Amino acid sequence: MQKITKEQARAIRRKRADLRLTKKEACKDIGIGALTLNNLERGDYMTKPTIYAKVMEWLAKDY
């Protein structure tokens, strides 16, 4: 299991806001479910390595 920190959660929220994506659009972009995105955006969340990798790849893309 991988932990999403508060700083990573802030980066997820910031990128979603910068791109003006709804939660639904962000979920589709990242390839995760809405409940997972809600948990990730709160931070201090343990997630599967596959989801962690998807989120980190999404954060790195276009930046």
N, C-alpha and C positions, 0 to 999 in steps of 0.2 A: 504494500500500500504506500502511496505517495501523499504527502501533505501539501495542500494549497495554503500558503501563508496569507496573512492579511495584506501584505504588499502585492502578492500575485493577484489576490482578489481585487484590489484597487486597480491594478493594471488591466484586468479583464473588464471591469466596469468602465474605465477610462477609454479603452479602445472601442468598446461598444458604443459609447457616447460620441466619440470622435467620428466614427463611421455612421452615426445616426441609425443604428440597427435596433429593431425591436428585439425582444428576447427570442421570439420565434425565428426571426431571420438569423440571429447569432447562433442559435441552436443548429439550424440547418448548415450554416457556414462551418461550424466546428465539428458537427456530426455527433451531437449529444442530445439528450432529452431536456425538457424544460425544468424538471425537478432537479436534475443534476446541475444545470446552469444556476438555478437559484441557490443551491448549496455552495457552489464554487464562488459565486459573487459575495457570499457572506464571509468566506475565508475560514481558516482553522478547520478545514475539512479534509478528511482522509478519502482518497479515491484510488481506483484501480490504476495501475501503470499505463494501461492503454488510453484511458481517458486523460490522464495527466499529460501524456505525450501529445494527444490531439490538441489540448488546450495550449501547451507550450509552443507547438508548431503554429497555431493560429495567432498567438501573441507575437511571434517572431516574423510572421508573414507581413509584408508591406511596411515594416518598420526598419 
